[in-house]
Amino acid sequence: MKRSGKTFLSLLLALAMLLSACGGTPTESTAAPTEAPTEAPTEAPAETQGAYTDGTYTGTGTGMGGDVKVSVTVEGGKITAVEVTEHKETAGISDPAIEQIPTAIVEANSPEVEAVSGATVTSNAIMEAVTNALNGVVEEETELEITIDPDVIVVGAGMAGLVASVRAAELGAKVLVLEQNFRVGGSANTAGGSISGAGYNIQIEAGIEDSPEAFYDDFVNMGGGEENLNPEIALYHAEHSGEAINWLQDYVGVEFSDTVDSGGYLTMNTDRVTYTAGGASSGGGSYFVEALSNKLNEAIEAGNAQLCLDTMVTDIVLDDNGDVVGVKLDDMEINAPSTIIATGGYGYSEKWLKEYNFTNITSNDPSTAIGSGLDFAHTAGAAFDNMDYCSCYGGSVPVSGFQASLRCTINYNGAIWVNIDGDRVFNEPAATSMDKRTVWRTAEENTIYVVLAESMLSDDEPLFTGMMSNSEGFTNEEKIAELIEQGYMFKADTIEELGEMIGAENLAATVEQYNTDCAAGEDSVFGRTDNLVPFEEGPYYAVLTYPYLMMTAGGPRINDQAQMVREDGTAIGGAYLAGELIGSANIAGHNTIGGIGHGICATWGRRAAEMACENAGIAVE
Ligand SMILES: Cc1cc2nc3c(=O)[nH]c(=O)nc-3n(C[C@H](O)[C@H](O)[C@H](O)COP(=O)(O)OP(=O)(O)OC[C@H]3O[C@@H](n4cnc5c(N)ncnc54)[C@H](O)[C@@H]3O)c2cc1C
C-alpha cells in the first residue's frame, strides 16, 4: 500500500466534548459528556459573604476511572446535599470516599475538605466536581479537529499503543492515536512494574547469561508444550524482547531498578524479569506510562503525532480485498495506509469471559479492557487461538459483582478449600501460584469455599484485604460481620449446618476426615504436612470465593509481522496488532511468567510500528 493511496481527512469530529479548560496532553482529562446544571443558574452561584445561591447544580471531576459527576443542592445559601450521581471508580477502593466526602462537604459547607486516605484520587474528584458545580463551570461541546494526515492510526493508548505510537513517530511517521478513555495508559496505570526479556543490558550488567533459545525453551517447557503456543511469534518475542527493554530504557527514558529475578509466578530457568523504579507492586506500571507519555508529547509538540482522548473507535474499515484501510468512529471514517490495533485484552468484558472462560469470575482489570479489538479481528476474519485458556487468581469475594474488590486470604492459618460439593481440592499450603490459579480456574462453577473454624482466626492476620498488591487488610471482626450480613460468608455452630447453608453435602465427611488426619499427623487425601490445624469447637465459617483476573491470554492469530492471519493462513493487510490483545498464551503457552504482559506491549508495540511504517512506505532502520 502506497502513501499516496490514503485519504487525508480534516475531520471535525463532533464526538469529543472538551472541557473548556482542558489542556490535551496525554495525562490530562480532556473530555466529558456535556451535562448542563439541572436547574441552570442564570449566573454562577458564587459564594457571597459565605453564602451560595440557592439551586441544584451538577458538576464533573476526574477520578481514577474517568468522570465523577455530582449533584449539589444549595438551600438558604448553604450546601445541604451532595450526591455522587455517576462514576466508574473501582468499587471497594473508592467506596469510603464516595460515602464520606459528600457528607464532609455538607458539614463544612465547602468543597474543600480532607481527602479520605487510600481513596485520594476519588476524594479529589468529588471535591473538583462540587467546586465546578458551585462555580457554574459549564461544559462546552466543542469540535475536535483531526490535524494530522496519518501514516499510521493507533487504536488504544495503553502501554502497547504508546510504545507503537512513540516508535512509529521515532521512525518518521505521522501518527494519529485514538483512545476511548479520558487518559492514556490502560492497565499499566494500575499494574505492577515487572517486564521480562532475554539479553537486555540490565540483565547483562547483573551478570546473568541468557539467550533467546533459552527463553523460548522456557515458554515451551513451562507452557505445556509447543502445541499451546504459536512458535512463529514466540520465537520472535524471545529474540526481540531484550532490545525492546533496552529501547524503553535508552530511548524512552523509563527508570528501572537494577533488580533482575525470576518473577513472582512460575520460576524460569534464567532470571530475566526486571522492574521499573516503581517496583513490583501496584503502581510500578505507571512508570512505563509516564515515560512513554512524555515521549509521545514530544512527538505531539513536534507536529508528528496527534492524540485524541475520549475517542472510541467503533470498527475497522476493510477494502474489497479484505485488507484494513482505516477505522470508524460511529459513522465517520478515517483512513490511513496502516492501522495498529492495541486495544488490550477482554478482562473487563463479562460477556467474552463468560462465553469463553468462566462461569463465575470477577475482574481486577480496569474498565478499559473491553475487548473491542476482538470484535475488530472478527470483522477482519482472523483466526483465534487459546481463547479457552485464561489465567486467574483465586479467592475473590464477589461483593461488588463482576468488579473485583475484596480478596480472601486463601492460605489462612489451617483453612481448607472445598468445592461446591464440599470436597477438598488441593494440598492448600503446598499450592504454588500456578496451582492456585488452576484450582480456581477448573473448579466446578469456578466456586471455592474457604472453610475455617473460629479457633483459627487471629486478630493479627486479616482474613480479607483489598485487591491491590499493596492494599491494607480489613479488621476481621468487622469484615466478617459485614460479609455474613451480605451473604458472602456463612457461619454455623456445626459443620453439618454449615454444609447445609452452602449446599455442600460432603462437607461434614470432608472435615471429619481432615480432623482424623490432623490427629494422625498425616493428610491421607492430599499429603498436606504444613499447618495441619484441626477444626476444633465452632462456630465454623465458609467464605464464598471466585477467581479473579488481571489479564487475558487468548487472542487473534498473528504472524511474526504482527499481521492478523485467517484460518487458511493468509495474512490480513494494513493492520498490525500489539499488546495484550494478541494473547500471552500465544507467545508463552499456558502459564503466567513474570513481566510477560509488559514484555508483549514493548516487543509487539515496536514490531507493529515498524511493520506499519514499512507498509506506509517509511524506511525502518
Ligand atoms: C492490576 C494489574 C497488574 C498487572 N501487573 C503486571 C505486571 O506487574 N507485569 C506485567 O507484565 N503485566 C502486568 N499486568 C498486565 C499488563 O499491565 C497488561 O497486559 C498491559 O498493560 C496491557 O497493555 P495493552 O496496551 O495491551 O492494553 P490496555 O492496557 O488494556 O490498553 C488498551 C487501551 O485501548 C483503549 N481502547 C480499547 N478499546 C478501544 C476502542 N475501541 N477505541 C479506542 N480505544 C480503545 C483502552 O481504553 C486502553 O487504554 C497487570 C495488569 C493489571 C490489571
PDBQT file of the ligand as one rigid body, heavy atoms in Angstrom, charges set to zero:
ROOT
HETATM    1  C1  LIG A 701      -3.666  -4.929  38.353  1.00  0.00    +0.000 C 
HETATM    2  C2  LIG A 701      -2.769  -5.371  37.224  1.00  0.00    +0.000 A 
HETATM    3  C3  LIG A 701      -1.447  -5.677  37.482  1.00  0.00    +0.000 A 
HETATM    4  C4  LIG A 701      -0.611  -6.076  36.448  1.00  0.00    +0.000 A 
HETATM    5  N1  LIG A 701       0.708  -6.285  36.705  1.00  0.00    +0.000 NA
HETATM    6  C5  LIG A 701       1.552  -6.609  35.688  1.00  0.00    +0.000 A 
HETATM    7  C6  LIG A 701       2.953  -6.725  35.911  1.00  0.00    +0.000 A 
HETATM    8  O1  LIG A 701       3.460  -6.469  37.002  1.00  0.00    +0.000 OA
HETATM    9  N2  LIG A 701       3.728  -7.095  34.855  1.00  0.00    +0.000 N 
HETATM   10  C7  LIG A 701       3.229  -7.325  33.603  1.00  0.00    +0.000 A 
HETATM   11  O2  LIG A 701       3.983  -7.629  32.698  1.00  0.00    +0.000 OA
HETATM   12  N3  LIG A 701       1.907  -7.194  33.367  1.00  0.00    +0.000 NA
HETATM   13  C8  LIG A 701       1.067  -6.827  34.371  1.00  0.00    +0.000 A 
HETATM   14  N4  LIG A 701      -0.272  -6.665  34.124  1.00  0.00    +0.000 N 
HETATM   15  C9  LIG A 701      -0.751  -6.833  32.746  1.00  0.00    +0.000 C 
HETATM   16  C10 LIG A 701      -0.324  -5.631  31.885  1.00  0.00    +0.000 C 
HETATM   17  O3  LIG A 701      -0.405  -4.441  32.646  1.00  0.00    +0.000 OA
HETATM   18  C11 LIG A 701      -1.238  -5.529  30.679  1.00  0.00    +0.000 C 
HETATM   19  O4  LIG A 701      -1.213  -6.752  29.975  1.00  0.00    +0.000 OA
HETATM   20  C12 LIG A 701      -0.777  -4.431  29.719  1.00  0.00    +0.000 C 
HETATM   21  O5  LIG A 701      -0.643  -3.192  30.371  1.00  0.00    +0.000 OA
HETATM   22  C13 LIG A 701      -1.794  -4.324  28.584  1.00  0.00    +0.000 C 
HETATM   23  O6  LIG A 701      -1.458  -3.237  27.783  1.00  0.00    +0.000 OA
HETATM   24  P1  LIG A 701      -2.212  -3.010  26.392  1.00  0.00    +0.000 P 
HETATM   25  O7  LIG A 701      -1.748  -1.690  25.902  1.00  0.00    +0.000 OA
HETATM   26  O8  LIG A 701      -2.055  -4.170  25.519  1.00  0.00    +0.000 OA
HETATM   27  O9  LIG A 701      -3.752  -2.950  26.774  1.00  0.00    +0.000 OA
HETATM   28  P2  LIG A 701      -4.534  -1.964  27.747  1.00  0.00    +0.000 P 
HETATM   29  O10 LIG A 701      -3.697  -1.530  28.854  1.00  0.00    +0.000 OA
HETATM   30  O11 LIG A 701      -5.809  -2.640  28.039  1.00  0.00    +0.000 OA
HETATM   31  O12 LIG A 701      -4.786  -0.693  26.835  1.00  0.00    +0.000 OA
HETATM   32  C14 LIG A 701      -5.708  -0.714  25.777  1.00  0.00    +0.000 C 
HETATM   33  C15 LIG A 701      -6.186   0.696  25.555  1.00  0.00    +0.000 C 
HETATM   34  O13 LIG A 701      -7.051   0.709  24.423  1.00  0.00    +0.000 OA
HETATM   35  C16 LIG A 701      -8.172   1.511  24.704  1.00  0.00    +0.000 C 
HETATM   36  N5  LIG A 701      -9.271   1.044  23.877  1.00  0.00    +0.000 N 
HETATM   37  C17 LIG A 701      -9.917  -0.144  23.962  1.00  0.00    +0.000 A 
HETATM   38  N6  LIG A 701     -10.853  -0.229  23.006  1.00  0.00    +0.000 NA
HETATM   39  C18 LIG A 701     -10.793   0.927  22.298  1.00  0.00    +0.000 A 
HETATM   40  C19 LIG A 701     -11.511   1.440  21.184  1.00  0.00    +0.000 A 
HETATM   41  N7  LIG A 701     -12.472   0.720  20.593  1.00  0.00    +0.000 N 
HETATM   42  N8  LIG A 701     -11.222   2.679  20.728  1.00  0.00    +0.000 NA
HETATM   43  C20 LIG A 701     -10.237   3.417  21.301  1.00  0.00    +0.000 A 
HETATM   44  N9  LIG A 701      -9.528   2.985  22.362  1.00  0.00    +0.000 NA
HETATM   45  C21 LIG A 701      -9.786   1.745  22.839  1.00  0.00    +0.000 A 
HETATM   46  C22 LIG A 701      -8.405   1.312  26.202  1.00  0.00    +0.000 C 
HETATM   47  O14 LIG A 701      -9.148   2.371  26.748  1.00  0.00    +0.000 OA
HETATM   48  C23 LIG A 701      -6.988   1.227  26.741  1.00  0.00    +0.000 C 
HETATM   49  O15 LIG A 701      -6.489   2.486  27.121  1.00  0.00    +0.000 OA
HETATM   50  C24 LIG A 701      -1.131  -6.230  35.131  1.00  0.00    +0.000 A 
HETATM   51  C25 LIG A 701      -2.460  -5.929  34.871  1.00  0.00    +0.000 A 
HETATM   52  C26 LIG A 701      -3.281  -5.488  35.900  1.00  0.00    +0.000 A 
HETATM   53  C27 LIG A 701      -4.706  -5.124  35.597  1.00  0.00    +0.000 C 
ENDROOT
TORSDOF 0
